[in-house]
Each structure stands twice: as structure tokens, then as C-alpha cells.
Amino acid sequence: MSVDKKTREQQDPYSKLVERCKKQDRRAQRDLYEKLSARMFPVCLRYIGDREMAKDVLHDGFITLFSKLGDYRGEGTFEGWARRIFVTACLMQLRKTDILKQAAQIEGEHPVSDSSLMLTPEESAQLDADRLMELIVSMPDGFRTVFNLYAIEGFSHKEIAKMLGLSEGGCRSQLSRARVWLQEKLKHNVSK
């Protein structure tokens, strides 16, 4: 085994499991499903916003993942490669249900964040990750999709526009509105 391959396997905890899955090892496939589903379900839920529909998308994502497993070449982490599959499955579901059409209609003026919505350090300390995720999941669909792609996945506005069939300005507007929406909810949540 080459030093490069050995180093990669040490860095990627999925490498041996993936190799067994590529050989159609059913136990390895089940193990991979169990390990990866706990990491990918929150991704699906963040995009879809509905637990039952997110479970369906997770299932669809695994069907795609196992059918394309032979395409994984070990470049980058397996989890990163898999995550792209699940994000794509989410976007496909959102397109199927025409949820993103609403996002395309909101363009133009960007809302301006009100400084009274900014959280103080004390208020920020009261937030927990679970509550923040709940708020992201409850965002309006277009806001949530663009926010996830930009703020969490790290895509550029140009990439998001291409993925969603929107203009870059529409993406920027959605993100700006999503941030204001989230700030309002956070401020309201913390002041309770």
C-alpha cells in the first residue's frame, strides 16, 4: 500500500467501509447507512424543513449514493463527497415541489438589518445550537435554501444562482432577507 493511500485511510474514517461497499458487502452497506444517516439527516432537515419529507430525501440520497459509489475516487473526504449528493437530493426535491419558484419572485430591494436586532454578547451566550437549527429549519423555504447553500455549505452567489435557476441579485436578496428574518427570530427568542 502506498504511503499516500495509507495516510488517506487514516484521515478518512469511511475509507475501509467504502471499499467494502464497492464490493457489494451488504453488512458494510448497512454500517455505512447507519454511520452516515446520523450525519446527513440534519442536512436534509435543514433544507427541507419537514421531518417526514427529510426522511424521504435521506432515503433518495442513499439510493443515489450507493448507485454512484463507484464514482468516488478518494479525492477529498468521503463525507464531503456524500454531503454533495444529499444536498443535491434536497435541491431536487425542492424543485419537484416548486418551492423555489417563490424564491425567484423575490428580487429587487435588499432589506436593511436594523441595529436593534443585533444580539448582545450576553444574548448570544444564551443561544444553543439546537435552537438555532430549529430556527433555520423554520425559515421560509427560499430563505432557508439560499441561507444553507451560502452560510453553511459555502457556495458563492454565482454557484447558488446556477443551482437554483435564479439571478445572482435574487440570491443576494434571499440571503439578506434570510439574515434579517433570522435576526428577528433570534432577538425575539432571546428576549423571552
C-alpha positions in Angstrom: 0.0 0.0 0.0 1.4 3.4 -0.9 2.1 5.9 1.8 -0.4 8.3 0.2 -3.3 5.8 0.3 -2.4 4.7 3.9 -2.4 8.4 5.0 -5.8 9.0 3.3 -7.3 5.9 5.0 -6.1 7.1 8.4 -7.6 10.5 7.8 -11.0 9.3 6.4 -12.8 7.0 8.8 -15.1 5.8 6.0 -12.4 4.6 3.6 -12.4 0.9 4.5 -16.1 0.8 4.8 -16.5 2.4 1.3 -14.1 -0.1 -0.2 -16.2 -3.0 1.3 -19.4 -1.3 0.0 -17.9 -1.1 -3.5 -17.6 -4.9 -3.4 -21.3 -5.2 -2.6 -20.8 -6.2 1.0 -24.3 -5.9 2.5 -23.2 -5.6 6.1 -20.8 -2.8 5.1 -23.7 -1.0 3.3 -25.8 -1.2 6.4 -23.0 0.0 8.5 -22.3 2.9 6.2 -26.0 3.8 6.2 -26.1 3.8 10.0 -23.0 5.9 10.3 -23.8 8.4 7.6 -27.5 8.8 8.2 -26.9 10.4 11.6 -24.7 13.0 9.8 -26.9 13.5 6.7 -30.4 13.6 8.2 -29.7 17.0 9.8 -28.5 18.3 6.4 -31.7 17.1 4.8 -33.9 18.6 7.5 -32.1 21.9 7.3 -33.0 22.1 3.6 -36.4 20.5 3.5 -37.9 21.8 6.8 -40.2 18.9 7.3 -39.1 15.7 9.2 -41.1 13.2 7.2 -40.1 14.7 3.8 -36.5 15.0 5.0 -36.6 11.2 5.8 -37.8 10.6 2.2 -35.0 12.7 0.8 -32.4 11.0 3.0 -33.6 7.6 1.6 -33.4 9.0 -2.0 -29.9 10.3 -1.2 -28.8 6.9 -0.1 -30.1 5.3 -3.3 -28.1 7.8 -5.3 -25.0 7.4 -3.1 -25.0 3.6 -3.4 -25.6 3.8 -7.2 -22.7 6.3 -7.6 -20.3 4.8 -5.1 -18.1 3.5 -7.9 -17.6 7.2 -9.0 -15.9 8.0 -5.6 -12.2 8.1 -6.2 -11.0 9.0 -2.8 -10.2 12.6 -3.7 -11.3 14.6 -0.6 -13.2 13.1 2.2 -15.9 10.6 1.6 -18.3 12.5 3.9 -17.8 15.7 1.9 -18.5 13.8 -1.3 -21.6 12.2 0.2 -22.8 15.5 1.5 -22.9 16.9 -2.0 -25.1 14.0 -3.0 -27.5 14.7 -0.2 -27.6 18.5 -0.8 -28.4 17.8 -4.5 -31.1 15.3 -3.4 -32.6 18.1 -1.3 -32.5 20.7 -4.1 -34.1 18.2 -6.5 -36.9 17.7 -4.0 -37.4 21.4 -3.6 -37.5 21.8 -7.4 -40.1 19.0 -7.7 -42.4 20.7 -5.3 -41.9 24.1 -6.9 -40.9 25.6 -3.5 -38.1 27.5 -5.2 -40.4 29.4 -7.5 -41.3 31.6 -4.6 -37.6 32.5 -4.2 -37.4 33.5 -7.8 -40.2 36.0 -7.4 -38.4 38.0 -4.6 -35.9 40.2 -6.2 -35.1 43.9 -6.0 -34.5 45.9 -2.9 -32.5 44.4 -0.2 -33.8 44.7 3.4 -31.5 46.6 5.7 -30.7 45.0 9.0 -31.9 47.0 12.0 -29.2 47.5 14.6 -31.7 47.0 17.3 -31.9 43.4 16.1 -28.2 42.7 16.8 -27.7 40.4 19.7 -25.6 41.5 22.6 -22.8 39.1 23.8 -25.0 38.1 26.8 -27.9 37.3 24.5 -25.6 35.3 22.1 -24.4 33.3 25.1 -28.0 32.2 25.8 -28.4 30.6 22.4 -27.7 27.0 21.9 -27.0 25.1 18.6 -30.3 23.1 18.7 -32.4 26.2 19.0 -30.5 27.9 16.1 -31.1 24.8 14.0 -34.8 24.8 14.8 -35.0 28.4 13.6 -33.1 27.6 10.4 -35.4 24.7 9.7 -38.5 27.0 10.3 -37.3 29.7 7.8 -39.4 30.3 4.7 -38.3 27.8 2.0 -36.5 30.2 -0.3 -34.7 31.9 2.6 -33.7 28.5 4.1 -32.4 27.1 0.8 -30.2 30.1 0.0 -29.0 30.5 3.6 -28.0 26.9 3.8 -26.2 26.9 0.5 -24.3 30.2 1.2 -23.8 30.3 5.0 -23.4 26.7 5.8 -22.2 24.9 2.6 -20.1 27.9 1.5 -21.3 28.2 -2.1 -20.9 31.6 -3.9 -23.9 33.6 -5.1 -23.0 32.7 -8.7 -23.0 29.0 -7.9 -26.3 29.2 -6.0 -27.9 31.2 -8.8 -26.9 28.5 -11.3 -28.1 25.7 -9.0 -31.5 27.3 -8.3 -32.1 29.0 -11.6 -32.1 32.4 -10.0 -30.2 35.6 -10.8 -27.3 36.5 -8.5 -29.3 39.5 -7.3 -32.1 37.2 -6.4 -29.8 35.0 -4.4 -28.3 38.0 -2.6 -31.8 39.3 -1.8 -32.9 36.0 -0.5 -29.8 35.8 1.7 -30.2 39.3 3.0 -33.9 38.7 3.8 -33.0 35.4 5.5 -30.5 37.1 7.7 -32.9 39.8 8.8 -35.6 37.1 9.4 -33.2 35.1 11.5 -32.0 38.1 13.4 -35.7 39.0 14.2 -36.4 35.4 15.4 -33.2 35.2 17.4 -33.9 38.6 19.1 -37.4 37.6 19.9 -36.3 34.2 21.1 -33.6 35.5 23.4 -35.8 38.3 24.9 -38.4 35.8 26.1 
